[in-house]
Amino acid sequence: MPAPAAAPPSALRRRLAGDRFFQLGLVLVAAVVLAALLAPWLAPHDPLTGDLREAYLSRPGGDYLLGTDSQGRDVLSRVLYGARISVAVGLISQSVAILLGVTLGLLAGYYGRWVDALVMRLADITLAFPTLLLLIAVAAAVQPSLPVIFLVIGVVGWAAMARIVRSQVLALRHSEFVLAAQALGSPDRRILLRHLLPNVRAQVIIAATLGIGGAIMAEAALSFVGLGAQPPTPSWGSMVADGRDLVRVAPWVSFAPGIAIGIAVLGFNLVGDVLREVYDPRLRSER
């Protein structure tokens, strides 16, 4: 049976505006983004230095709302500055994944044959390895730095994006508007960019939104094992690692960044899940 017709943009906007999960996700995402943008003004203390004599593992309250760590540094300030790395890794890594995945997915789906076989075999090889282990292996092979981590997470995430785009292009390349463009002599580049790319845009946005949460988790995992942001740069993953031996005496050192990771990932996942339900006709018809 044919797929249900897509709802008009105004109906989609009304559906998004009335979805409580989407609103909750937007609030959480907005909170994380604002914390990253306004960290220099919101942070009450210097996130890189602390007072070991006066503020060693201070309990939450008073001048230190979330307490201090083993170096006497304010946990709240470090959480706020850590949001900048998390937002940056999500946006930059997904930009890299979109650039590689969309380009290769378009080429594989449109040209088929050996191009499709080559791209899909590369994707199979990438997806055959556990993502975290592959990230650790690549990050360990080079000198750990934030630009390298952003690039590595994006490169590892291209395969899933390419599969999504390829499947959409395979379904569209024999459509009437594509055949008409070919009959009029339009070059392949114009067909790919003007006719096929706009029709896969919604799926790319949904995949990228969901991928931001995964990128934040990946960066936190790499920082936890010492392959991400290097001290004293505040990163949520490294902050959790710093407090893992202090859970019984100072649980706030690990709990605060851990909760921040959960809020960020939950927010982006809620937004992505709702977008997927709204823009996928099959999911709308099942609800």
FIBA-538816 format. One record per residue (C-alpha): residue in three letters; x, y, z. Coordinates in steps of 0.25 Angstrom, whole numbers, plus 5000, padded with zeros to 4 digits. Layout:
% residues N
ALAXYZ
...
END
This chain:
% residues 287
MET500050005000
PRO500550144997
ALA501050225009
PRO500150325015
ALA500350465009
ALA501250565017
ALA500550665026
PRO500650815022
PRO501750895029
SER500650965037
ALA500050835043
LEU501450785046
ARG501750915054
ARG500450905062
ARG500750765065
LEU502150795070
ALA501650915078
GLY500650825085
ASP501550705088
ARG502050715103
PHE503250625101
PHE503650715089
GLN503550835098
LEU504250765110
GLY505350735100
LEU505450875095
VAL505550925110
LEU506650835113
VAL507450865100
ALA507251015102
ALA507750995117
VAL509050925112
VAL509251025100
LEU509051145109
ALA509951095120
ALA511051075109
LEU510851215103
LEU510751285116
ALA511751205124
PRO512751325126
TRP511651405132
LEU510951295140
ALA512151225146
PRO512351285160
HIS513851245161
ASP515051205152
PRO514851065147
LEU516351045145
THR516851085159
GLY516451055173
ASP516851075187
LEU517350945193
ARG517451005207
GLU516051065208
ALA515250985199
TYR515750845198
LEU514450755196
SER513550865201
ARG512150815202
PRO511050875193
GLY510551005199
GLY510951145202
ASP511951205192
TYR512051065185
LEU510651025181
LEU511050895176
GLY512350875185
THR513750865181
ASP514650755176
SER515950695181
GLN516750815175
GLY515850915182
ARG515150955169
ASP513750995168
VAL512850885162
LEU511750975157
SER512751065149
ARG513450935143
VAL512050875139
LEU511651005132
TYR512951015125
GLY512850865122
ALA511550895114
ARG512350975104
ILE513150845100
SER511950755100
VAL511150855091
ALA512350875082
VAL512650725080
GLY511150705077
LEU511050805066
ILE512450795060
SER512450635060
GLN511050635054
SER511450735043
VAL512650645039
ALA511750525039
ILE510650595031
LEU511750645021
LEU512350505019
GLY511050425021
VAL510150505012
THR511150515001
LEU511450375000
GLY510050335002
LEU509550414991
LEU510650354982
ALA510350214986
GLY508850224984
TYR508850294971
TYR509950234963
GLY509850094969
ARG510649974964
TRP512149984968
VAL511950114975
ASP510850064984
ALA511649934987
LEU512950014991
VAL512250115000
MET511350005006
ARG512549915009
LEU513350035015
ALA512050055024
ASP511949905028
ILE513449915032
THR513250035040
LEU511949985047
ALA512549845049
PHE513449895061
PRO512849945074
THR512750095073
LEU513450125087
LEU514550025084
LEU514850085070
LEU514850225076
ILE515850185087
ALA516750115077
VAL516750235067
ALA516850335078
ALA518050255085
ALA518750255071
VAL518850405071
GLN519150515081
PRO517950545089
SER517350675086
LEU515950735085
PRO516050765070
VAL516450625068
ILE515350565076
PHE514350645069
LEU514850595056
VAL514950455060
ILE513550445066
GLY512950505053
VAL513750415044
VAL513350285052
GLY511850335051
TRP511750355036
ALA511350205033
ALA509950215039
MET509650345032
ALA510150295019
ARG509150175020
ILE508050265023
VAL508250355011
ARG508550235002
SER507250165006
GLN506450295003
VAL507150324990
LEU506950174985
ALA505450204987
LEU505450334980
ARG506350314968
HIS505350254959
SER504250354963
GLU503550444952
PHE504250574956
VAL505650504955
LEU505350434942
ALA504750574937
ALA506050644941
GLN506950534934
ALA506050544921
LEU506250694921
GLY507750674921
SER508050724935
PRO509450684940
ASP509550584951
ARG510150694961
ARG508850774959
ILE507950654961
LEU508650614974
LEU508650754980
ARG507350814975
HIS506450694974
LEU506950584983
LEU507650654995
PRO506450734999
ASN505650605000
VAL506550545010
ARG506750675018
ALA505750635029
GLN506350495031
VAL507750555032
ILE507250665042
ILE506650555050
ALA507850465050
ALA508750575053
THR507950615065
LEU507950475071
GLY509450475067
ILE509750595076
GLY509350515089
GLY510250395084
ALA511450495081
ILE511350555095
MET511350415101
ALA512550375093
GLU513350495097
ALA513050475111
ALA513450335110
LEU514750375104
SER515050475114
PHE514750375125
VAL515850285120
GLY516850405118
LEU516750415103
GLY515850535102
ALA515950675108
GLN517250685115
PRO517450745130
PRO517150845134
THR516150865123
PRO514750845129
SER514050725123
TRP512850655128
GLY513450515125
SER514850555132
MET514050615144
VAL513350485146
ALA514650405145
ASP515250505156
GLY514150475166
ARG514050325164
ASP514950295176
LEU514250395184
VAL512850345182
ARG512650315197
VAL513250435203
ALA512950545192
PRO511850485183
TRP511550625177
VAL512850625169
SER512350515160
PHE510850535162
ALA510850675156
PRO511450655143
GLY510750515142
ILE509450585143
ALA509850685133
ILE510150575123
GLY508850515125
ILE508050645123
ALA508850675110
VAL508650535104
LEU507150525109
GLY506850665103
PHE507450635089
ASN506850495089
LEU505450545092
VAL505550655081
GLY506050545071
ASP505050445075
VAL503850535073
LEU504350595060
ARG504450445055
GLU503050415059
VAL502550545053
TYR503250535039
ASP503150385037
PRO501850355031
ARG501850215035
LEU502050245050
ARG500950355049
SER499950255043
GLU500250155054
ARG499950245065
END
